[in-house]
Amino acid sequence: MSQYDYDLFTIGGGSGGVRAARFAGQAGARVGLAEKGDLGGTCVNVGCIPKKLMSYSAHYHGDFADAAGYGWTLGAQPTFDWSTLIANKDREIAHLNDIYKRLLDGANVALHRGFATVEDAHTVNVDGQRFTAKHILVATGGHPDKPEIPGKELGITSDDFFHLKALPKRAVVLGGGYIAVELASILNGLGTQVTLVYRRDRLLRSMDADLGVHLADEMSKKGIKLVFNANIESLAAAQAGEQVAKTVRLTNGESLEAECVLFATGRTPNTARLGLERAGVTLEKNGAIKVNDNFESNVPSILAVGDVIDRVALTPVALAEAMVVVARLYGRGERVMSYRNIPTAVFSHPNIGTVGLTEEEARKEVGEVKIFKTDFKPLKNTLSRNTERTFMKLVVDAKTDRVLGVHMVGSDAGEVIQGFAVALQCGATKAQFDMTIGIHPTSAEEFVTMRTPVA
């Protein structure tokens, strides 16, 4: 008989936590999981899934306009109803929550509803009920921050965005990362007048520089006002409320009026009040749990994966990290985690897809590189008045001919880049790209037809 109630107790019912609990249970481990809120975490409830659904909705505005060039005449002026979108989105999220619950039940994972804290290396307290476990896995994710500015309580975060009661007429989005450009694009596509304010000189600073530059041009053409090298100095309003106009004062002296001010300025790991310090767990300055390659904290029985360790905040990364933990604890330890060549997409309008090294990173890592670029109007836009252009870029090691980075701004960029991520993982060379037959006519074929490097 084991001295513990569980072999593994997971704190957090998001993507990483559910994946670890589920596969550990399927491997025969006795598993408990604590979650106070909805299952699925940020991704399912206030992240990837609702964001992508709302991005689809926002694209119809342009699709209706494009249809005229292809001979379609809409009988009546298209209208949009925010409440219908939100209700349908909420129904799908509830459906996904039910799926997560069934997955846990199917793996014999005991679900404990409540806020869990760590009492020591092997003890968890869930709202007064104590459980012991050989291993404790913390997968509590993160939460969006609000900047310390006067009137910050008048602004909302990305979590709040998905529960707005009405579509604002005017919005100011603060930030230049992927969340900022995605939500600004959604609002713009649904009819909101959007101003995006960013303290730097270009969007998406962590990605290849050309991507942010091209995206900014396309967002501007769609009517989004971009204000660079500025920040919000203060917010003021007659009263709080979603549809009450706020006065937004910027550090460049400009003043704006908007019903919605959305902060997309970073996220913080959810470790406050978990009791990790009491158990002796070392945290980073921002609260992230410090772990080794096996995702163990300095207290070996306490592990962590996902956004709470603040490495790469992507759902598929959390899933992969969870599988490394399960393989080590209940398998043969056959899985290892590599953070190289992680593909990702930004569901801005237009989309971004990227995998591998940026041009700047490649120059630092290998020295001499060859750069291939193309910028064109996709075939779909030739019969409409749509001026959106697609951008593609390859970063190649000049010495080995190995492709180090593949980057794209354009329709369905994420779908296109996924396949090229496999190629990079296999070490594909530019010569192999050149030998590959393209699918014609597609935008994706441009990646295998670029022959002349830029100066």
LINPEUR-V177152 format. One line per field, one symbol per residue. burial: I if it has 16 or more other C-alpha atoms within 10 Angstrom, else O. Layout:
burial->???
//
This chain:
burial->OOOOIIIIIIIIIIIIIIIIIIIIIIOOIIIIIIIOOIIIIIIIIIIOIIIIIIIOIIIOIOOOIIOOIOOOOOOOOOOOOOOOOIOOIIOIIIOIIOOIIOIIOOIIIIIIOIIIIIIIIIIIIIOOOOIIIIIIIIIIIIIIOIIOOOIIOIIIIIOOIIOIOOIIIIIIIIIIIIIIIIIIIIIIIIOIIIIIIIIOOIIIOOIIOIIIOIIIOIIOOIOIIIIIOIIIIIIIIOOOOIIIIIIIIIOOOOOOIIIIIIIIIIIIIIIOOIIIOOIOIIIOOOIIIIIOOIIIIIIOIIIIIIIIIIOOOIIIIIIIIIIIIIIOIIOOOOOOOOOOIIIIIIIIIIIIIIIIIIIOIIIOOOOOIIIIIOOOOIOOOOOIOIOIIIIIIIIIIOOOIIIIIIIIIIIIIIOIIIOIIOIIOOOIIIOOIOOOOIOOOOIIOIIIOIOOOOO
//
